[in-house]
């Protein structure tokens, strides 16, 4: 977490991250942990065959292998983390959670300080991201959801939680993280309904929504939130135009126009480890990879997107015993896939992973 958060522009440390990920793989193989994930391995085998067919059709490129690795390497982090913490004592779990919370809590206020300074200095909204670095504003959103969730699970005081929520709303307002508000509401509902009951959780969330509407009702911010939610999963038929700033709906239509059912090849529009896809210079709309959904559709087609979703969903269904965590993880993951670069940015997936790890660990005890 320290590497992701304080390396500023994390992408320069991709190699270190991937070496750590390869360590996860050797650990899982040595312990034969992967034998417990047969459905996941079946989906991965299907994706490998899909990759081979794609390379046969579109050509053999290094970036295709890098793109495949970049999309599915997060599975190793997920399986490693959950299996490791499951095999340690309750005392060590408690110590780990307490230390993690202390680090996260202090880091949140450090991020808050820098985000406010960046906002006052009129940074671009994408660069209003604390110490996460340029173009990393979404990381603030996922980290905010994580710390709020963690504080509730740790049963902190009402004032403690309220301060974190209010500060999170402010930071993500400055960074214009529209999707943050949707994901926060969904997270609060699933977390609170077990602690205070279904009815009370609805009341609290409804009150929060009313207050938000009152605060933002006279501005176009609330309208922008609703607009982006609608556009993230919709597609406008691409008509060949070049837009200065294309919306998510237009980019989704453009991705479908390019990829259709089967896609243009793994890595065709990717920039990974300094290697560019062979079709990237032909893009008319340069923001094609605004979300993981547009990225996957363009490269692997609608079929590839569906297979990727099923691969990760099979992991969530297998990993969790409790249906509320299973449903929450699937909903959160699918929304994030359509809203931003869930699998293309390690930091975003990492905080999603931490939310589930902490919640599942506390619930299992």
Buried (B, 14 or more C-beta within 10 A) or exposed (E): BEBBBBBBEBBEBBEEBBEBBEEBBEBBEEEEBBEEBEBBBEBBEEBEEBBEEBBEEBEEBEBBBBBBBBBBBBBBBBBBBBBBBEEEEEEEBEEBBEEBBEEBBEBBEEBBEBBBEBBEEEBEEEBBBBBBBBBBBBBBBBBBBBBBBBBBBBEBEEEBBEBBBEBBBBBBBBBBBBBBBBBBBBBBBBBBBBEEEEEEBEEBBEEBEEEBEEEBEEEEBBEEBEBBBEBBBBBBEBEEEEEEEBBBBBBBBBBBBBBBEBBBBBBBBBBBBEBBBBBBEEBBBEBBBBBBBBBBBBBBBBBBBEBBBBBBBBBBBBBBEEEBBBBBBBBBBBBBBBBBBBBBBBBBBBBBBBBBBBBBBBBEE
